[in-house]
Amino acid sequence: MFDTNIRIVPMSKFYDYLKTRSFANHFFGALGAVFAVILIAYFSLGYYTRHGTGVPVPTLKGLQVDRAIQLLKDQGFDYQIDSVYVGDQDPGTIVEQDPDPGTNVKANRKIYLTMVTRLAPPVALPDLQQDNYMEAVATLSNYGLKVGDTTTKPDIANHVLEVRFSGQLIIPGTKIPKGSRVDLVLGNGAGASEVDIPDLTNQDLDAAKFVIKNSGLSIGTITYEGTITDSTNLMVKAQFPAKTDSVSKTSLGTRINLTVIQGKKTDVPN
């Protein structure tokens, strides 16, 4: 059952009420109260946090850490220091700060500093054995290392043959300080200009040919002496050029002339 005593106010009377002075007074009174609360909260928060007041953070970048710490202490700041290695900066130099210089902050605020560490962290030497000069420079740079002196030595390859640090030969994986300079020994790509003359006397012909080719020399004229009945059993009787007390080396690619005779080798040369 519905309550038959409830009165329904016509919309026309509601609109008439909105036009009365009483409604206007209540509406603007409530609006003013809300505005006043907002202003009170804003100014109270500003007073509580001391908005717009504080001490400007000094410029610390580029200073030595001792000087930077003293400035912070003089202005009542706390601080925290982290370190990073930078190869081209002096150890102890401040390279980063937070907050930035000139920022107004409260007293006792902690200022975060980053300084250049005094000790370079160790890094492992990369494997450069198959790298040419430009590749080696790029690889070393990626590891925080630099190229020092570069020398070459006779070798058919033109890549890195040796890596030295402080005059000592080092191998891949050796730990050295980051930022260090290492010296490179490179092959000249042309091989040795001179090689030892092998002693082929009393050597089987096939073995003598093998030694000549692997010594960077070439086979010259082969002279057969005496009666040859078995070409599979030939022995070197003489050679030219030959190794002597006064001559032990010859130019790379020199032709070695051989004189061979029938028979088997009677001695095995070194």
Secondary structure, DSSP 4 states (H G I P E B T S, - for coil): ---TTPPPPPHHHHHHHHTSHHHHHHHHHHHHHHHHHHHHHHHHHHHHHTTT--EEPPP-TTSBHHHHHHHHHHTT-EEEEEEE--TTS-TTBEEEEESPTT-EE-TT-EEEEEEE-SSPPEEEPP--TT--HHHHHHHHHHTT-EEEEEEEE--S--SEEEEEETTEEE-TT-EEETT-EEEEEEE-SS--SEEEPP--TT-BHHHHHHHHHHTT-EEEEEEEES--S-TTSEEEEEEES---SS--EEETT-EEEEEEEES--S----
